[in-house]
Amino acid sequence: MITLDTRKPVTPLPKCRLRKVYSSYYDSEFGKPHPMIRMRGKYLASLGFRVGDTIEVQLDFGRITISKARLPPTEEKSS
């Protein structure tokens, strides 16, 4: 018996997404705007980012690279 896969095919994600830099305000500097970048969407999960993951942010002038952090395995305490 042959079983066909009836799931929707995975569509490739675009390599580039355009976002805006917004202004945000810190409580410590009342009235002074600071740049803010927001990212959200199902595409983050499809790229391997899950709620609660720790990320690594590498900064260079005009470039930000976001990756999942590669954390060492935690050692369990024996009681």
N, CA, C and O atoms as a Tripos MOL2 file, in Angstrom:
@<TRIPOS>MOLECULE
protein
  316   315    79     0     0
PROTEIN
NO_CHARGES

@<TRIPOS>ATOM
      1 N           0.8330   -1.1760    0.0000 N.3       1 MET1
      2 CA          0.0000    0.0000    0.0000 C.3       1 MET1
      3 C           0.8800    1.2440    0.0000 C.2       1 MET1
      4 O           1.8430    1.3220    0.7630 O.2       1 MET1
      5 N           0.5630    2.2000   -0.8360 N.am      2 ILE2
      6 CA          1.3280    3.4450   -0.9420 C.3       2 ILE2
      7 C           0.5800    4.5470   -0.1940 C.2       2 ILE2
      8 O          -0.6170    4.7520   -0.3970 O.2       2 ILE2
      9 N           1.3110    5.2530    0.6770 N.am      3 THR3
     10 CA          0.7210    6.3650    1.4090 C.3       3 THR3
     11 C           1.3150    7.6610    0.8870 C.2       3 THR3
     12 O           2.5340    7.8170    0.8190 O.2       3 THR3
     13 N           0.4510    8.5750    0.5230 N.am      4 LEU4
     14 CA          0.9200    9.8610    0.0100 C.3       4 LEU4
     15 C           1.0330   10.8620    1.1520 C.2       4 LEU4
     16 O           0.2230   10.8640    2.0780 O.2       4 LEU4
     17 N           2.0450   11.7050    1.0710 N.am      5 ASP5
     18 CA          2.2410   12.7600    2.0590 C.3       5 ASP5
     19 C           1.3140   13.9080    1.6870 C.2       5 ASP5
     20 O           1.4820   14.5260    0.6360 O.2       5 ASP5
     21 N           0.3260   14.2010    2.5490 N.am      6 THR6
     22 CA         -0.6640   15.2350    2.2310 C.3       6 THR6
     23 C          -0.3550   16.5670    2.8980 C.2       6 THR6
     24 O          -1.1520   17.5000    2.8070 O.2       6 THR6
     25 N           0.8060   16.6710    3.5760 N.am      7 ARG7
     26 CA          1.1690   17.9410    4.2060 C.3       7 ARG7
     27 C           1.5110   18.9760    3.1370 C.2       7 ARG7
     28 O           1.9220   18.6380    2.0260 O.2       7 ARG7
     29 N           1.3320   20.2390    3.5010 N.am      8 LYS8
     30 CA          1.6900   21.3050    2.5710 C.3       8 LYS8
     31 C           3.2040   21.3190    2.3840 C.2       8 LYS8
     32 O           3.9410   21.0890    3.3430 O.2       8 LYS8
     33 N           3.6790   21.5830    1.1800 N.am      9 PRO9
     34 CA          5.1250   21.6710    0.9800 C.3       9 PRO9
     35 C           5.6760   22.8870    1.7230 C.2       9 PRO9
     36 O           5.0150   23.9200    1.8280 O.2       9 PRO9
     37 N           6.8770   22.7490    2.2270 N.am     10 VAL10
     38 CA          7.5180   23.8640    2.9180 C.3      10 VAL10
     39 C           7.9750   24.8740    1.8750 C.2      10 VAL10
     40 O           8.7250   24.5450    0.9560 O.2      10 VAL10
     41 N           7.5100   26.1070    2.0360 N.am     11 THR11
     42 CA          7.9250   27.1420    1.0820 C.3      11 THR11
     43 C           9.2150   27.7680    1.5800 C.2      11 THR11
     44 O           9.3610   28.0170    2.7770 O.2      11 THR11
     45 N          10.1410   28.0230    0.6860 N.am     12 PRO12
     46 CA         11.4050   28.6240    1.1110 C.3      12 PRO12
     47 C          11.1800   30.0390    1.6370 C.2      12 PRO12
     48 O          10.3600   30.7870    1.1070 O.2      12 PRO12
     49 N          11.9120   30.3910    2.6760 N.am     13 LEU13
     50 CA         11.8090   31.7280    3.2460 C.3      13 LEU13
     51 C          12.6850   32.6990    2.4660 C.2      13 LEU13
     52 O          13.7350   32.3150    1.9510 O.2      13 LEU13
     53 N          12.2600   33.9470    2.3780 N.am     14 PRO14
     54 CA         13.1220   34.9300    1.7110 C.3      14 PRO14
     55 C          14.4060   35.1180    2.5170 C.2      14 PRO14
     56 O          14.3890   35.0500    3.7460 O.2      14 PRO14
     57 N          15.5070   35.3510    1.8270 N.am     15 LYS15
     58 CA         16.8050   35.5260    2.4790 C.3      15 LYS15
     59 C          16.9220   36.9020    3.1400 C.2      15 LYS15
     60 O          17.7750   37.1070    4.0030 O.2      15 LYS15
     61 N          16.0800   37.8260    2.7410 N.am     16 CYS16
     62 CA         16.1760   39.1880    3.2480 C.3      16 CYS16
     63 C          14.7860   39.6810    3.6290 C.2      16 CYS16
     64 O          13.8350   39.5230    2.8640 O.2      16 CYS16
     65 N          14.6710   40.2700    4.7960 N.am     17 ARG17
     66 CA         13.4190   40.9010    5.2290 C.3      17 ARG17
     67 C          13.7460   42.3250    5.6330 C.2      17 ARG17
     68 O          14.7140   42.5660    6.3550 O.2      17 ARG17
     69 N          12.9460   43.2590    5.1710 N.am     18 LEU18
     70 CA         13.1660   44.6560    5.5050 C.3      18 LEU18
     71 C          12.3750   45.0130    6.7490 C.2      18 LEU18
     72 O          11.2030   44.6540    6.8630 O.2      18 LEU18
     73 N          12.9940   45.7060    7.6690 N.am     19 ARG19
     74 CA         12.3630   46.1540    8.9060 C.3      19 ARG19
     75 C          12.7110   47.6170    9.1200 C.2      19 ARG19
     76 O          13.6710   48.1250    8.5400 O.2      19 ARG19
     77 N          11.9340   48.2900    9.9510 N.am     20 LYS20
     78 CA         12.1840   49.6890   10.3030 C.3      20 LYS20
     79 C          12.8900   49.7590   11.6430 C.2      20 LYS20
     80 O          12.7500   48.8630   12.4760 O.2      20 LYS20
     81 N          13.6470   50.8260   11.8490 N.am     21 VAL21
     82 CA         14.1980   51.1370   13.1560 C.3      21 VAL21
     83 C          13.2450   52.1480   13.7700 C.2      21 VAL21
     84 O          13.0250   53.2260   13.2180 O.2      21 VAL21
     85 N          12.6820   51.7900   14.9190 N.am     22 TYR22
     86 CA         11.7080   52.6380   15.6060 C.3      22 TYR22
     87 C          12.4000   53.4550   16.6860 C.2      22 TYR22
     88 O          13.5630   53.2200   17.0160 O.2      22 TYR22
     89 N          11.6670   54.4140   17.2270 N.am     23 SER23
     90 CA         12.1850   55.1430   18.3760 C.3      23 SER23
     91 C          11.5270   54.5900   19.6260 C.2      23 SER23
     92 O          10.3650   54.1840   19.6120 O.2      23 SER23
     93 N          12.2920   54.5830   20.7050 N.am     24 SER24
     94 CA         11.8240   54.1050   21.9910 C.3      24 SER24
     95 C          12.3780   55.0450   23.0470 C.2      24 SER24
     96 O          13.3580   55.7510   22.8080 O.2      24 SER24
     97 N          11.7590   55.0540   24.1960 N.am     25 TYR25
     98 CA         12.1910   55.9500   25.2600 C.3      25 TYR25
     99 C          12.5620   55.1550   26.4940 C.2      25 TYR25
    100 O          11.8460   54.2310   26.8790 O.2      25 TYR25
    101 N          13.6790   55.5070   27.1190 N.am     26 TYR26
    102 CA         14.1060   54.8890   28.3720 C.3      26 TYR26
    103 C          13.5660   55.7270   29.5170 C.2      26 TYR26
    104 O          13.4980   56.9530   29.4290 O.2      26 TYR26
    105 N          13.1850   55.0570   30.5830 N.am     27 ASP27
    106 CA         12.7270   55.7740   31.7710 C.3      27 ASP27
    107 C          13.8400   56.6260   32.3630 C.2      27 ASP27
    108 O          13.5870   57.6920   32.9240 O.2      27 ASP27
    109 N          15.0810   56.1450   32.2310 N.am     28 SER28
    110 CA         16.2040   56.8580   32.8370 C.3      28 SER28
    111 C          16.5390   58.1610   32.1060 C.2      28 SER28
    112 O          17.1500   59.0580   32.6880 O.2      28 SER28
    113 N          16.1460   58.2680   30.8470 N.am     29 GLU29
    114 CA         16.4230   59.4800   30.0760 C.3      29 GLU29
    115 C          15.1160   59.9830   29.4890 C.2      29 GLU29
    116 O          14.8700   59.8620   28.2890 O.2      29 GLU29
    117 N          14.2930   60.5420   30.3400 N.am     30 PHE30
    118 CA         12.9560   60.9790   29.9660 C.3      30 PHE30
    119 C          12.9960   61.9350   28.7720 C.2      30 PHE30
    120 O          13.7300   62.9230   28.7740 O.2      30 PHE30
    121 N          12.1980   61.6220   27.7610 N.am     31 GLY31
    122 CA         12.0490   62.4990   26.6050 C.3      31 GLY31
    123 C          13.0980   62.3480   25.5260 C.2      31 GLY31
    124 O          12.9860   62.9850   24.4790 O.2      31 GLY31
    125 N          14.1160   61.5270   25.7410 N.am     32 LYS32
    126 CA         15.1700   61.3540   24.7390 C.3      32 LYS32
    127 C          14.9490   60.0310   23.9930 C.2      32 LYS32
    128 O          15.0300   58.9670   24.6070 O.2      32 LYS32
    129 N          14.6730   60.0750   22.6820 N.am     33 PRO33
    130 CA         14.4160   58.8280   21.9520 C.3      33 PRO33
    131 C          15.7040   58.0440   21.6800 C.2      33 PRO33
    132 O          16.7810   58.6180   21.5190 O.2      33 PRO33
    133 N          15.5590   56.7190   21.6360 N.am     34 HIS34
    134 CA         16.6540   55.8080   21.3040 C.3      34 HIS34
    135 C          16.1590   54.8610   20.2240 C.2      34 HIS34
    136 O          14.9650   54.5620   20.1800 O.2      34 HIS34
    137 N          17.0520   54.3700   19.3350 N.am     35 PRO35
    138 CA         16.6110   53.4370   18.2970 C.3      35 PRO35
    139 C          16.2200   52.0810   18.8860 C.2      35 PRO35
    140 O          16.8010   51.6270   19.8720 O.2      35 PRO35
    141 N          15.2240   51.4440   18.2630 N.am     36 MET36
    142 CA         14.7400   50.1400   18.7010 C.3      36 MET36
    143 C          14.4090   49.3100   17.4620 C.2      36 MET36
    144 O          13.8300   49.8230   16.5050 O.2      36 MET36
    145 N          14.7750   48.0380   17.4800 N.am     37 ILE37
    146 CA         14.4620   47.1110   16.3850 C.3      37 ILE37
    147 C          13.6190   45.9860   16.9630 C.2      37 ILE37
    148 O          13.9930   45.3750   17.9640 O.2      37 ILE37
    149 N          12.4730   45.7090   16.3310 N.am     38 ARG38
    150 CA         11.5820   44.6290   16.7780 C.3      38 ARG38
    151 C          11.5050   43.5650   15.6960 C.2      38 ARG38
    152 O          11.4490   43.8700   14.5050 O.2      38 ARG38
    153 N          11.5040   42.3210   16.1280 N.am     39 MET39
    154 CA         11.3250   41.2020   15.1960 C.3      39 MET39
    155 C          10.3670   40.2190   15.8320 C.2      39 MET39
    156 O          10.5020   39.8880   17.0090 O.2      39 MET39
    157 N           9.4050   39.7550   15.0680 N.am     40 ARG40
    158 CA          8.4940   38.7160   15.5280 C.3      40 ARG40
    159 C           7.8660   38.0500   14.3170 C.2      40 ARG40
    160 O           7.7860   38.6450   13.2420 O.2      40 ARG40
    161 N           7.4300   36.8380   14.4920 N.am     41 GLY41
    162 CA          6.7600   36.1360   13.4040 C.3      41 GLY41
    163 C           7.0480   34.6540   13.4160 C.2      41 GLY41
    164 O           8.0130   34.1860   14.0190 O.2      41 GLY41
    165 N           6.1820   33.9310   12.7320 N.am     42 LYS42
    166 CA          6.3330   32.4770   12.6430 C.3      42 LYS42
    167 C           7.6260   32.0910   11.9360 C.2      42 LYS42
    168 O           8.1560   31.0010   12.1520 O.2      42 LYS42
    169 N           8.1280   32.9770   11.1000 N.am     43 TYR43
    170 CA          9.3540   32.6600   10.3750 C.3      43 TYR43
    171 C          10.5250   32.4640   11.3400 C.2      43 TYR43
    172 O          11.4490   31.7130   11.0290 O.2      43 TYR43
    173 N          10.5050   33.1280   12.5140 N.am     44 LEU44
    174 CA         11.5700   32.9310   13.4920 C.3      44 LEU44
    175 C          11.5880   31.4760   13.9730 C.2      44 LEU44
    176 O          12.6560   30.8780   14.1050 O.2      44 LEU44
    177 N          10.4110   30.9100   14.2320 N.am     45 ALA45
    178 CA         10.3290   29.5060   14.6480 C.3      45 ALA45
    179 C          10.8070   28.5870   13.5330 C.2      45 ALA45
    180 O          11.4830   27.5930   13.7970 O.2      45 ALA45
    181 N          10.4640   28.9070   12.2930 N.am     46 SER46
    182 CA         10.8910   28.0470   11.1830 C.3      46 SER46
    183 C          12.4030   28.1270   10.9770 C.2      46 SER46
    184 O          12.9890   27.2560   10.3330 O.2      46 SER46
    185 N          13.0340   29.1660   11.5180 N.am     47 LEU47
    186 CA         14.4900   29.2910   11.4370 C.3      47 LEU47
    187 C          15.1840   28.7270   12.6760 C.2      47 LEU47
    188 O          16.4050   28.8190   12.8030 O.2      47 LEU47
    189 N          14.3950   28.1390   13.5970 N.am     48 GLY48
    190 CA         14.9880   27.4780   14.7430 C.3      48 GLY48
    191 C          14.9900   28.2870   16.0290 C.2      48 GLY48
    192 O          15.5390   27.8300   17.0320 O.2      48 GLY48
    193 N          14.3940   29.4760   16.0330 N.am     49 PHE49
    194 CA         14.3270   30.3040   17.2420 C.3      49 PHE49
    195 C          13.0200   30.0040   17.9610 C.2      49 PHE49
    196 O          11.9410   30.1200   17.3790 O.2      49 PHE49
    197 N          13.1200   29.6200   19.2250 N.am     50 ARG50
    198 CA         11.9490   29.2820   20.0230 C.3      50 ARG50
    199 C          11.8230   30.2410   21.1900 C.2      50 ARG50
    200 O          12.8040   30.8640   21.5960 O.2      50 ARG50
    201 N          10.6250   30.3620   21.7290 N.am     51 VAL51
    202 CA         10.3960   31.1980   22.9010 C.3      51 VAL51
    203 C          11.2700   30.6750   24.0440 C.2      51 VAL51
    204 O          11.2630   29.4800   24.3390 O.2      51 VAL51
    205 N          12.0080   31.5580   24.6730 N.am     52 GLY52
    206 CA         12.8790   31.1860   25.7790 C.3      52 GLY52
    207 C          14.3130   30.9040   25.3850 C.2      52 GLY52
    208 O          15.1710   30.7780   26.2580 O.2      52 GLY52
    209 N          14.6010   30.7990   24.0850 N.am     53 ASP53
    210 CA         15.9790   30.5800   23.6450 C.3      53 ASP53
    211 C          16.8510   31.7740   24.0190 C.2      53 ASP53
    212 O          16.3780   32.9080   24.0890 O.2      53 ASP53
    213 N          18.1180   31.5020   24.2560 N.am     54 THR54
    214 CA         19.0960   32.5620   24.4530 C.3      54 THR54
    215 C          19.7420   32.8290   23.1040 C.2      54 THR54
    216 O          20.0940   31.9000   22.3780 O.2      54 THR54
    217 N          19.8950   34.1100   22.7740 N.am     55 ILE55
    218 CA         20.4940   34.4740   21.4880 C.3      55 ILE55
    219 C          21.8150   35.1890   21.7190 C.2      55 ILE55
    220 O          22.0740   35.7360   22.7910 O.2      55 ILE55
    221 N          22.6300   35.1680   20.6960 N.am     56 GLU56
    222 CA         23.9060   35.8770   20.6840 C.3      56 GLU56
    223 C          23.7810   36.9800   19.6500 C.2      56 GLU56
    224 O          23.3490   36.7310   18.5240 O.2      56 GLU56
    225 N          24.1540   38.1920   20.0210 N.am     57 VAL57
    226 CA         24.0620   39.3410   19.1240 C.3      57 VAL57
    227 C          25.4740   39.8690   18.8860 C.2      57 VAL57
    228 O          26.1350   40.3400   19.8120 O.2      57 VAL57
    229 N          25.9270   39.7870   17.6360 N.am     58 GLN58
    230 CA         27.2420   40.3100   17.2750 C.3      58 GLN58
    231 C          27.0430   41.6380   16.5650 C.2      58 GLN58
    232 O          26.2230   41.7560   15.6550 O.2      58 GLN58
    233 N          27.8080   42.6390   16.9940 N.am     59 LEU59
    234 CA         27.6190   43.9940   16.5000 C.3      59 LEU59
    235 C          28.8310   44.4660   15.7140 C.2      59 LEU59
    236 O          29.9750   44.2390   16.1090 O.2      59 LEU59
    237 N          28.5650   45.1210   14.6040 N.am     60 ASP60
    238 CA         29.5810   45.7710   13.7930 C.3      60 ASP60
    239 C          28.9090   47.0080   13.2270 C.2      60 ASP60
    240 O          27.6810   47.0520   13.1460 O.2      60 ASP60
    241 N          29.6630   47.9970   12.8390 N.am     61 PHE61
    242 CA         29.0610   49.2220   12.3320 C.3      61 PHE61
    243 C          28.1960   48.9190   11.1110 C.2      61 PHE61
    244 O          28.6860   48.4160   10.1000 O.2      61 PHE61
    245 N          26.8970   49.2330   11.2190 N.am     62 GLY62
    246 CA         25.9660   49.0020   10.1200 C.3      62 GLY62
    247 C          25.5170   47.5620    9.9520 C.2      62 GLY62
    248 O          24.8510   47.2370    8.9690 O.2      62 GLY62
    249 N          25.8720   46.6820   10.9010 N.am     63 ARG63
    250 CA         25.5150   45.2640   10.7670 C.3      63 ARG63
    251 C          25.2630   44.6590   12.1480 C.2      63 ARG63
    252 O          26.0270   44.8910   13.0850 O.2      63 ARG63
    253 N          24.1900   43.8860   12.2630 N.am     64 ILE64
    254 CA         23.8740   43.1320   13.4710 C.3      64 ILE64
    255 C          23.6200   41.6890   13.0370 C.2      64 ILE64
    256 O          22.8310   41.4460   12.1240 O.2      64 ILE64
    257 N          24.2790   40.7380   13.6810 N.am     65 THR65
    258 CA         24.0800   39.3250   13.3860 C.3      65 THR65
    259 C          23.4980   38.6610   14.6290 C.2      65 THR65
    260 O          24.0830   38.7400   15.7090 O.2      65 THR65
    261 N          22.3490   38.0060   14.4790 N.am     66 ILE66
    262 CA         21.6770   37.3380   15.5830 C.3      66 ILE66
    263 C          21.7410   35.8300   15.3490 C.2      66 ILE66
    264 O          21.3560   35.3440   14.2860 O.2      66 ILE66
    265 N          22.2270   35.0950   16.3450 N.am     67 SER67
    266 CA         22.3390   33.6410   16.2620 C.3      67 SER67
    267 C          21.8390   33.0350   17.5610 C.2      67 SER67
    268 O          21.8380   33.6950   18.6000 O.2      67 SER67
    269 N          21.4130   31.7760   17.5040 N.am     68 LYS68
    270 CA         21.0980   31.0720   18.7440 C.3      68 LYS68
    271 C          22.4020   30.8890   19.4980 C.2      68 LYS68
    272 O          23.4210   30.5290   18.9110 O.2      68 LYS68
    273 N          22.3690   31.1400   20.8100 N.am     69 ALA69
    274 CA         23.5710   30.9880   21.6190 C.3      69 ALA69
    275 C          23.8990   29.5150   21.7750 C.2      69 ALA69
    276 O          23.0100   28.6800   21.9490 O.2      69 ALA69
    277 N          25.1570   29.2140   21.7120 N.am     70 ARG70
    278 CA         25.6130   27.8380   21.9260 C.3      70 ARG70
    279 C          26.1090   27.7540   23.3610 C.2      70 ARG70
    280 O          27.2730   28.0280   23.6560 O.2      70 ARG70
    281 N          25.2040   27.3710   24.2360 N.am     71 LEU71
    282 CA         25.5170   27.3130   25.6550 C.3      71 LEU71
    283 C          26.0750   25.9530   26.0230 C.2      71 LEU71
    284 O          25.6540   24.9310   25.4800 O.2      71 LEU71
    285 N          27.0420   25.9440   26.9620 N.am     72 PRO72
    286 CA         27.5240   24.6310   27.4070 C.3      72 PRO72
    287 C          26.4180   23.9110   28.1560 C.2      72 PRO72
    288 O          25.5690   24.5610   28.7670 O.2      72 PRO72
    289 N          26.4070   22.5800   28.1230 N.am     73 PRO73
    290 CA         25.3710   21.8500   28.8460 C.3      73 PRO73
    291 C          25.4650   22.1480   30.3390 C.2      73 PRO73
    292 O          26.5590   22.2380   30.8980 O.2      73 PRO73
    293 N          24.3070   22.3000   30.9750 N.am     74 THR74
    294 CA         24.2930   22.5880   32.4090 C.3      74 THR74
    295 C          24.5170   21.3090   33.1940 C.2      74 THR74
    296 O          24.0390   20.2350   32.8280 O.2      74 THR74
    297 N          25.2490   21.4540   34.2720 N.am     75 GLU75
    298 CA         25.5070   20.2920   35.1250 C.3      75 GLU75
    299 C          24.4100   20.2250   36.1790 C.2      75 GLU75
    300 O          24.1250   21.2170   36.8500 O.2      75 GLU75
    301 N          23.8040   19.0700   36.3230 N.am     76 GLU76
    302 CA         22.7540   18.8970   37.3130 C.3      76 GLU76
    303 C          23.3930   18.6360   38.6630 C.2      76 GLU76
    304 O          24.3380   17.8570   38.7830 O.2      76 GLU76
    305 N          22.8530   19.3100   39.6870 N.am     77 LYS77
    306 CA         23.3510   19.1080   41.0400 C.3      77 LYS77
    307 C          22.7240   17.8350   41.6030 C.2      77 LYS77
    308 O          21.5140   17.6280   41.5090 O.2      77 LYS77
    309 N          23.5480   17.0100   42.1760 N.am     78 SER78
    310 CA         23.0090   15.8050   42.8150 C.3      78 SER78
    311 C          22.6730   16.1310   44.2600 C.2      78 SER78
    312 O          23.4670   16.7620   44.9580 O.2      78 SER78
    313 N          21.4870   15.6980   44.7170 N.am     79 SER79
    314 CA         21.0910   16.0210   46.0840 C.3      79 SER79
    315 C          21.2190   14.8520   47.0120 C.2      79 SER79
    316 O          20.9210   14.9710   48.2000 O.2      79 SER79
@<TRIPOS>BOND
     1     1     2 1
     2     2     3 1
     3     3     4 2
     4     3     5 am
     5     5     6 1
     6     6     7 1
     7     7     8 2
     8     7     9 am
     9     9    10 1
    10    10    11 1
    11    11    12 2
    12    11    13 am
    13    13    14 1
    14    14    15 1
    15    15    16 2
    16    15    17 am
    17    17    18 1
    18    18    19 1
    19    19    20 2
    20    19    21 am
    21    21    22 1
    22    22    23 1
    23    23    24 2
    24    23    25 am
    25    25    26 1
    26    26    27 1
    27    27    28 2
    28    27    29 am
    29    29    30 1
    30    30    31 1
    31    31    32 2
    32    31    33 am
    33    33    34 1
    34    34    35 1
    35    35    36 2
    36    35    37 am
    37    37    38 1
    38    38    39 1
    39    39    40 2
    40    39    41 am
    41    41    42 1
    42    42    43 1
    43    43    44 2
    44    43    45 am
    45    45    46 1
    46    46    47 1
    47    47    48 2
    48    47    49 am
    49    49    50 1
    50    50    51 1
    51    51    52 2
    52    51    53 am
    53    53    54 1
    54    54    55 1
    55    55    56 2
    56    55    57 am
    57    57    58 1
    58    58    59 1
    59    59    60 2
    60    59    61 am
    61    61    62 1
    62    62    63 1
    63    63    64 2
    64    63    65 am
    65    65    66 1
    66    66    67 1
    67    67    68 2
    68    67    69 am
    69    69    70 1
    70    70    71 1
    71    71    72 2
    72    71    73 am
    73    73    74 1
    74    74    75 1
    75    75    76 2
    76    75    77 am
    77    77    78 1
    78    78    79 1
    79    79    80 2
    80    79    81 am
    81    81    82 1
    82    82    83 1
    83    83    84 2
    84    83    85 am
    85    85    86 1
    86    86    87 1
    87    87    88 2
    88    87    89 am
    89    89    90 1
    90    90    91 1
    91    91    92 2
    92    91    93 am
    93    93    94 1
    94    94    95 1
    95    95    96 2
    96    95    97 am
    97    97    98 1
    98    98    99 1
    99    99   100 2
   100    99   101 am
   101   101   102 1
   102   102   103 1
   103   103   104 2
   104   103   105 am
   105   105   106 1
   106   106   107 1
   107   107   108 2
   108   107   109 am
   109   109   110 1
   110   110   111 1
   111   111   112 2
   112   111   113 am
   113   113   114 1
   114   114   115 1
   115   115   116 2
   116   115   117 am
   117   117   118 1
   118   118   119 1
   119   119   120 2
   120   119   121 am
   121   121   122 1
   122   122   123 1
   123   123   124 2
   124   123   125 am
   125   125   126 1
   126   126   127 1
   127   127   128 2
   128   127   129 am
   129   129   130 1
   130   130   131 1
   131   131   132 2
   132   131   133 am
   133   133   134 1
   134   134   135 1
   135   135   136 2
   136   135   137 am
   137   137   138 1
   138   138   139 1
   139   139   140 2
   140   139   141 am
   141   141   142 1
   142   142   143 1
   143   143   144 2
   144   143   145 am
   145   145   146 1
   146   146   147 1
   147   147   148 2
   148   147   149 am
   149   149   150 1
   150   150   151 1
   151   151   152 2
   152   151   153 am
   153   153   154 1
   154   154   155 1
   155   155   156 2
   156   155   157 am
   157   157   158 1
   158   158   159 1
   159   159   160 2
   160   159   161 am
   161   161   162 1
   162   162   163 1
   163   163   164 2
   164   163   165 am
   165   165   166 1
   166   166   167 1
   167   167   168 2
   168   167   169 am
   169   169   170 1
   170   170   171 1
   171   171   172 2
   172   171   173 am
   173   173   174 1
   174   174   175 1
   175   175   176 2
   176   175   177 am
   177   177   178 1
   178   178   179 1
   179   179   180 2
   180   179   181 am
   181   181   182 1
   182   182   183 1
   183   183   184 2
   184   183   185 am
   185   185   186 1
   186   186   187 1
   187   187   188 2
   188   187   189 am
   189   189   190 1
   190   190   191 1
   191   191   192 2
   192   191   193 am
   193   193   194 1
   194   194   195 1
   195   195   196 2
   196   195   197 am
   197   197   198 1
   198   198   199 1
   199   199   200 2
   200   199   201 am
   201   201   202 1
   202   202   203 1
   203   203   204 2
   204   203   205 am
   205   205   206 1
   206   206   207 1
   207   207   208 2
   208   207   209 am
   209   209   210 1
   210   210   211 1
   211   211   212 2
   212   211   213 am
   213   213   214 1
   214   214   215 1
   215   215   216 2
   216   215   217 am
   217   217   218 1
   218   218   219 1
   219   219   220 2
   220   219   221 am
   221   221   222 1
   222   222   223 1
   223   223   224 2
   224   223   225 am
   225   225   226 1
   226   226   227 1
   227   227   228 2
   228   227   229 am
   229   229   230 1
   230   230   231 1
   231   231   232 2
   232   231   233 am
   233   233   234 1
   234   234   235 1
   235   235   236 2
   236   235   237 am
   237   237   238 1
   238   238   239 1
   239   239   240 2
   240   239   241 am
   241   241   242 1
   242   242   243 1
   243   243   244 2
   244   243   245 am
   245   245   246 1
   246   246   247 1
   247   247   248 2
   248   247   249 am
   249   249   250 1
   250   250   251 1
   251   251   252 2
   252   251   253 am
   253   253   254 1
   254   254   255 1
   255   255   256 2
   256   255   257 am
   257   257   258 1
   258   258   259 1
   259   259   260 2
   260   259   261 am
   261   261   262 1
   262   262   263 1
   263   263   264 2
   264   263   265 am
   265   265   266 1
   266   266   267 1
   267   267   268 2
   268   267   269 am
   269   269   270 1
   270   270   271 1
   271   271   272 2
   272   271   273 am
   273   273   274 1
   274   274   275 1
   275   275   276 2
   276   275   277 am
   277   277   278 1
   278   278   279 1
   279   279   280 2
   280   279   281 am
   281   281   282 1
   282   282   283 1
   283   283   284 2
   284   283   285 am
   285   285   286 1
   286   286   287 1
   287   287   288 2
   288   287   289 am
   289   289   290 1
   290   290   291 1
   291   291   292 2
   292   291   293 am
   293   293   294 1
   294   294   295 1
   295   295   296 2
   296   295   297 am
   297   297   298 1
   298   298   299 1
   299   299   300 2
   300   299   301 am
   301   301   302 1
   302   302   303 1
   303   303   304 2
   304   303   305 am
   305   305   306 1
   306   306   307 1
   307   307   308 2
   308   307   309 am
   309   309   310 1
   310   310   311 1
   311   311   312 2
   312   311   313 am
   313   313   314 1
   314   314   315 1
   315   315   316 2
@<TRIPOS>SUBSTRUCTURE
     1 MET1         2 RESIDUE 1 A MET
     2 ILE2         6 RESIDUE 1 A ILE
     3 THR3        10 RESIDUE 1 A THR
     4 LEU4        14 RESIDUE 1 A LEU
     5 ASP5        18 RESIDUE 1 A ASP
     6 THR6        22 RESIDUE 1 A THR
     7 ARG7        26 RESIDUE 1 A ARG
     8 LYS8        30 RESIDUE 1 A LYS
     9 PRO9        34 RESIDUE 1 A PRO
    10 VAL10       38 RESIDUE 1 A VAL
    11 THR11       42 RESIDUE 1 A THR
    12 PRO12       46 RESIDUE 1 A PRO
    13 LEU13       50 RESIDUE 1 A LEU
    14 PRO14       54 RESIDUE 1 A PRO
    15 LYS15       58 RESIDUE 1 A LYS
    16 CYS16       62 RESIDUE 1 A CYS
    17 ARG17       66 RESIDUE 1 A ARG
    18 LEU18       70 RESIDUE 1 A LEU
    19 ARG19       74 RESIDUE 1 A ARG
    20 LYS20       78 RESIDUE 1 A LYS
    21 VAL21       82 RESIDUE 1 A VAL
    22 TYR22       86 RESIDUE 1 A TYR
    23 SER23       90 RESIDUE 1 A SER
    24 SER24       94 RESIDUE 1 A SER
    25 TYR25       98 RESIDUE 1 A TYR
    26 TYR26      102 RESIDUE 1 A TYR
    27 ASP27      106 RESIDUE 1 A ASP
    28 SER28      110 RESIDUE 1 A SER
    29 GLU29      114 RESIDUE 1 A GLU
    30 PHE30      118 RESIDUE 1 A PHE
    31 GLY31      122 RESIDUE 1 A GLY
    32 LYS32      126 RESIDUE 1 A LYS
    33 PRO33      130 RESIDUE 1 A PRO
    34 HIS34      134 RESIDUE 1 A HIS
    35 PRO35      138 RESIDUE 1 A PRO
    36 MET36      142 RESIDUE 1 A MET
    37 ILE37      146 RESIDUE 1 A ILE
    38 ARG38      150 RESIDUE 1 A ARG
    39 MET39      154 RESIDUE 1 A MET
    40 ARG40      158 RESIDUE 1 A ARG
    41 GLY41      162 RESIDUE 1 A GLY
    42 LYS42      166 RESIDUE 1 A LYS
    43 TYR43      170 RESIDUE 1 A TYR
    44 LEU44      174 RESIDUE 1 A LEU
    45 ALA45      178 RESIDUE 1 A ALA
    46 SER46      182 RESIDUE 1 A SER
    47 LEU47      186 RESIDUE 1 A LEU
    48 GLY48      190 RESIDUE 1 A GLY
    49 PHE49      194 RESIDUE 1 A PHE
    50 ARG50      198 RESIDUE 1 A ARG
    51 VAL51      202 RESIDUE 1 A VAL
    52 GLY52      206 RESIDUE 1 A GLY
    53 ASP53      210 RESIDUE 1 A ASP
    54 THR54      214 RESIDUE 1 A THR
    55 ILE55      218 RESIDUE 1 A ILE
    56 GLU56      222 RESIDUE 1 A GLU
    57 VAL57      226 RESIDUE 1 A VAL
    58 GLN58      230 RESIDUE 1 A GLN
    59 LEU59      234 RESIDUE 1 A LEU
    60 ASP60      238 RESIDUE 1 A ASP
    61 PHE61      242 RESIDUE 1 A PHE
    62 GLY62      246 RESIDUE 1 A GLY
    63 ARG63      250 RESIDUE 1 A ARG
    64 ILE64      254 RESIDUE 1 A ILE
    65 THR65      258 RESIDUE 1 A THR
    66 ILE66      262 RESIDUE 1 A ILE
    67 SER67      266 RESIDUE 1 A SER
    68 LYS68      270 RESIDUE 1 A LYS
    69 ALA69      274 RESIDUE 1 A ALA
    70 ARG70      278 RESIDUE 1 A ARG
    71 LEU71      282 RESIDUE 1 A LEU
    72 PRO72      286 RESIDUE 1 A PRO
    73 PRO73      290 RESIDUE 1 A PRO
    74 THR74      294 RESIDUE 1 A THR
    75 GLU75      298 RESIDUE 1 A GLU
    76 GLU76      302 RESIDUE 1 A GLU
    77 LYS77      306 RESIDUE 1 A LYS
    78 SER78      310 RESIDUE 1 A SER
    79 SER79      314 RESIDUE 1 A SER
